[in-house]
Amino acid sequence: MRAISLLFHDVHETSPDESGFRSAAADRYKLRLADFDAQLEGVAAVRDDIPQLSPCLRDSMARGGNPFLITVDDGGVSYHTLIADRLERRGWRGHCFVSTEFIGQRGFLDAGQIRDLDKRGHVIGSHSASHPPRFSTLAFDAMVREWTRSRETLEDILGHDVDVASVPGGYFSSAVASAARAAGIRVLFTSEPVTSVQPGPACTLIGRFTIRRGDPADAAQRFVMPAPWARSGAWVSWNAKGLVKPLLGSSYMRISDWVSS
């Protein structure tokens, strides 16, 4: 089973500080509004289908083809103020993954906005509670608490089950998936740029292709094209980074901040 999932973060009109986390590293993933619009336009130019939502993904894949999905991490307020409207104008919906300890803080969604997005057909999911900088290094019980607290917060806001999540910071491991499943998560989005959808004993795992600041205007378009070669560069880059992260440990985050500044 295969699907192509796009990963966005915050979108801003004048300053990256408008939405989401405020740091040089976070800003690397934030798009200016015009750049976000260009990415969506590129996708629409090569796809005549609409983005799928995770609850319907299995049925979509059973019908054949190569469905695509849109996801947005962190829970920044721009999902409500900018992103959702632009998706809906095309008849599209996406996944909004929320770091729940930041709900209602400056630059982040509040409870009313989360409920509104849910009513409008967007999928609300967990992005952990506190967005730890290196999620996969936490003790197993701590990972379970992060997922559980986040789920409970969202379920209290929405009044229904929340069983989909995305891994913060791209720090994934099999233990992360097992902890998510122990907390009731059934579908887990990673940041690994793969198209395979992997049902497993822990969670169904779905990889994602990240769009960053400074990427070409046709980056998302190339990711959703049928030809596998269009996504090969993302896979090579991800695996190279995967070799570096364990070697640098916590220094990786400091170096990322310095490079982005």
N, C-alpha and C positions, 0 to 999 in steps of 0.2 A: 504494500500500500504506500502511495506517495502523495505528497501535497507540498506546495511551496508557500512558506509562511514568511511574511515580511515583518521586520522588527523596526519600529520607529520609537522615538522618545518624544521630548517636548518640542513644540513649535512656538515661535515668537515673532512679534511684529517689529519691535525696535531693539529689544535687549534680551539676552538669554535669561536674565534674572526674573523675567515675567512669570516663568512656569518651572516647577520642579526643583530639583536640587541645585544649589549654587556652589559650583566649584569648577576649576579649569577642566577637570576630567569629565564632569557631567556635561559641560558645554560642548565637548567634542561630538556629542550625539544629538544636539539640538539643532533644528533646522529653522532658517528664516521662513516666513510664511510663503514667500514667492518660490522658494526652493521646494517646500513641501507640495505646493500646488503643481510644480513641474513634475515631481515624482509621480503624483497621482495621474496627471495627464499622460505621462509615458506609459503607465500600466494600462490605462483605459484604451490607449491606441493599439495595443496588441492583444487585449483580452476583451471578448464580448460577453463573458460570463461575469457574475458578481462574486465578491469574496464570500467564502463560506464561513460559517461559525462552528466552533468546535462541537457543540451538541449534535450538529447535523452532518459532521464531516464523514463519518463512516458510510452513511447512505449515499453521500455525494461520490465518494471514491468507488462505491460498488457500481455506480452508473458509468464508470470509466472516465477517461480524461485525466487531467492533472490540476485539481482544484487549487486555488490560492486563498490565503488568509491574510488579514491585516491585524497586527498587534501593536500596542503602545504600552511601554513600561513606565513605572514610577508613580503614576497617579497625579501628575501635574495638572493644574487647572486648565491648561490649553486643550486638553481633550474635550472639555465642555465648551470653552469659549471659541475655539477655532477648528479643531479637528472634526468633531462629530458633524457639524453643519456641512463641511466639505464632503465628507463621506456620504451623507444623506442626500445631497443634491444629485448624486449619481445612483441613488438607490442602494448604496452600500452600507454595511455596518461592520464594526470592528470589535476587537477585544481590548478592554481597558484594565490593565493590571495595576493594582493599588498597593502601595506600601502604607499600611493602615495607621501606623503611629503618627503619620504626618497629615492625616485627614483634618481639614479645617485650618491648617497652618498657612502662612503666606506662601502663595505660589502653588498650592495643592488644592485638589478637589475637596469640597465640603460634603456633608452627608446628603443634603438636598440635591446637589448636582449629581452625586452617584445614583441616587434614586431616579432622577430624571433620565439619565443615560440608560439605565436599566429599562425603564418604561418605553424608551424610544427604540429598544431592540438591540442595544449593544451588550456584549457579554462582559460582565464585571468579574474579575478574578483577583486572586491574591498575588502579591509580589513580595511576600513575607510581611512581618510586622514592622521591624526596625531597619530593614535593608542593610544587613551586616556587610562590611566591606569584602569579606572572604567567607561566603556562606558555607562552602564545603569543608572548611576547617573547624567549624563548630562541633561540639560534642553532639552525638545523635539525639539525646534528650532535648538539647537546646534547639536543634533544628525542628524537632516535632513541636516544641512550644511556639516557635516563630510561625510555623504554618497554622497551628491550631488557633493562636490568638488572632491572627489575621482573618482566618475563616470566620471565627465567631463574631468579630467586629462587623464584617461585611454582611453576614447573615442577619445580625441584629438590625442593620440599616435597611436591608432589602426585604426581609421577611420570607426568604426562601433559601434553599440550599445553595452553597457555592462550592464547587468541586473542581475548579480549574485554576491553574496558577502558572506563574513563570518564575524562573530562577533569577534572583538578583545578581548582577555583576558578571553573569556568565560562569560562575563558579559551581559547576555541576559535578556530581559523582553518583555512583550507584546508591550510596548512603543517603544522598539528598533525595533521590527518588523514593527510597524506602521510608524515609521520614515523612515525606509528603503523603504517601499512601497511608501511613499510620495515623496521620492527622485528617484523613478523609478526602484527600486530593486524588482525583481519578485521571485527570489529564494534566500533564506538565510540559510546558514549553521551555526548551533550553535555548542557548544561543549558538549551538553548533549548526553550521550552514550545511544541512543535509535535507533531502526531500523525503527520506524514508520516515514513515509513521510506524512506531514500534510499540505494539501492544505488549505488555509484559506483566510479570507478577506484581510489580509495584504500581507503576502508572503507565498509561499510554504516553509515550514520549514523542514530541514534535519539535524538530529543529527549526531554526529561523535564520533568515538572511538580513543582516543589519544594514540600515541606511544611516550614514554618518554625515556630519557637517563637512562640506568640501567634496563630497562624492559627485561624480558626473550627474547631470540632470536626468540621464537615462539609466541610472543604476538600478532602480526598482524595475524598470521595464525589462532590462536584461535578465534580472533574476526570475521573472515570471514567464519568460519565453520557454518554449518546449525544449530547445537544444540544451543538453547538459553542459556543453562547453561554456555557455554563457555564465555559469555559476562556479566554474572550476577555480577562478582566482580567489573567490571568497573562502573556498575550502582550504586552499594552500595557505592563505594568510592566517586563518583560524588555527590550523595545526602548528604553524610556526610559533604563533603566540602561545599555544598550549605548552610548547617546550620551554619557553622562556619563563612563564608564570611560576612554576614550581621552583625554578632555580633562584629567582629573585625574591620570592615570598612577599612579605609586606612591603619590600622596597619597590615592587612593581607598581603599586598605587602611587608612591611618591614620584617615581620616574614618569609615570603617565601624566601626573599633574604638571610636572616641570616641562615636559614636551608640549603640553597643551597651552602653556602660559605664554 
